[in-house]
């Protein structure tokens, strides 16, 4: 999956590994699966707060791919 590869490559893993376990696991789940709502629910955070975590971790929350 192209999107997962982009999320893995762009991620700031030192920042992600410094997060509390619940949030770290939610971020990793998002990187692997791309399910924003599930990851946000697992982290027990408001959507905007979780998006802020993703931004700080340099993970693009939305990726548009064009297939030809």
matplotlib code that plots the C-alpha trace (Angstrom):
import matplotlib.pyplot as plt

x = [0.0, 1.5, -0.1, 1.3, 4.8, 4.5, 3.3, 6.1, 8.8, 7.7, 7.1, 9.4, 10.0, 11.9, 8.9, 6.5, 8.5, 8.5, 4.7, 2.7, 1.9, -1.8, -1.1, 2.0, 0.0, -2.8, -0.3, 1.3, -2.1, -2.8, 0.5, -0.1, -3.9, -4.8, -7.9, -8.0, -11.2, -10.2, -6.7, -8.3, -10.7, -7.9, -5.9, -9.1, -8.5, -10.5, -10.0, -8.2, -5.9, -5.0, -4.4, -2.0, -0.1, 0.1, 1.4, 4.1, 5.1, 5.3, 2.7, 0.4, -3.1, -4.6, -2.8, -4.2, -3.0, -3.7, -3.7, -3.2]
y = [0.0, 3.3, 5.4, 3.2, 3.4, 7.2, 7.4, 5.1, 7.0, 10.5, 9.6, 11.1, 7.8, 9.4, 11.6, 8.7, 6.5, 9.3, 9.4, 7.7, 4.0, 4.5, 7.4, 5.7, 2.5, 4.6, 6.5, 3.2, 1.8, 4.8, 4.5, 0.8, 0.9, 4.5, 4.3, 7.8, 7.4, 4.1, 5.4, 8.6, 6.4, 4.2, 7.3, 8.6, 12.0, 14.6, 14.5, 17.8, 16.9, 13.6, 15.4, 17.7, 14.7, 13.4, 16.7, 16.8, 13.3, 14.5, 11.9, 13.1, 12.4, 12.5, 11.3, 11.5, 9.0, 9.0, 5.7, 5.7]
z = [0.0, -1.2, 1.6, 4.4, 2.9, 2.8, 6.4, 7.5, 5.6, 6.7, 10.4, 13.1, 15.0, 17.8, 18.6, 18.2, 20.6, 23.2, 23.3, 26.1, 25.3, 24.4, 22.1, 20.6, 19.8, 18.2, 16.1, 14.9, 14.2, 12.0, 10.2, 9.4, 8.7, 7.9, 10.0, 11.5, 13.5, 15.1, 16.0, 17.5, 19.5, 20.8, 21.8, 23.6, 22.2, 20.3, 16.6, 16.4, 19.2, 17.6, 14.3, 16.1, 17.4, 13.8, 12.6, 15.3, 14.3, 10.6, 9.5, 6.7, 7.9, 4.4, 1.2, -2.3, -4.7, -8.4, -10.3, -14.0]

ax = plt.figure().add_subplot(projection="3d")
ax.plot(x, y, z, "-o")
ax.set_aspect("equal")
plt.show()
